[in-house]
Amino acid sequence: MSDMYTDASELGHFRTNIGLVVGIIISIISISIGIYLSFYDKNPHSKEVNAIVSKVLDQDGKCNSSYDNQNIQRVNCSLLIQYEYEGKTYKPETPLNTTDGFHIVGGPITVYIDPMNPSDFSTFPLKYEKMIGWGVIIFGVIILLISIFTWWLSQRYKFYAASQGLMFGLGGFR
């Protein structure tokens, strides 16, 4: 009986060692992506501008709506917009595709522009990408901490290591 307990414990150590290595790899990748998005991404769209919808390009002049698998209504719009920046009016020819609701001609919409090239616009600001970057960094740190904690538990407590070995033997990697 004690041989099975010891074997299960050794298998648990093996499982948590693999979990630690995989957790470190995932953490390094996540933290690297997060650091890039938060500190090095050169999204130039940093200036918020209130634009006006000048034309709805969808077939009947209205935004198209549809329902997804969970019966949630999705609204897809292709819009032409115009906005003013530093006293000059910009009317980009590139349509703005949005899913944020119904839009009508003359209605407002917020866009973000590149102050060095005001005709370049986006619906996502630089701060949005930075927020995503910080979220990815936090995810990577949490994965690392969980991996280290489970590895530490298996090194510290033979019962925990044996339970991990038993779970591994019964169900594989979970």
Buried (B, 14 or more C-beta within 10 A) or exposed (E): EEEEBBEBBBBBBBBBEBBBEEBBEBBEEBBEBBBEBBEEEEBBBEBEBEBBBBBBEBEEEEBEEEEEEEEEEEBEBBBBBEBEBEEEEBEBEEBBEBEEEEBEEEEEBEBBBBEEEBBBBBBEBBEBBBEBBBBBBEBBBEBBEBBBEBBEBBBEEBEBBBBBBBBBEEEEEE
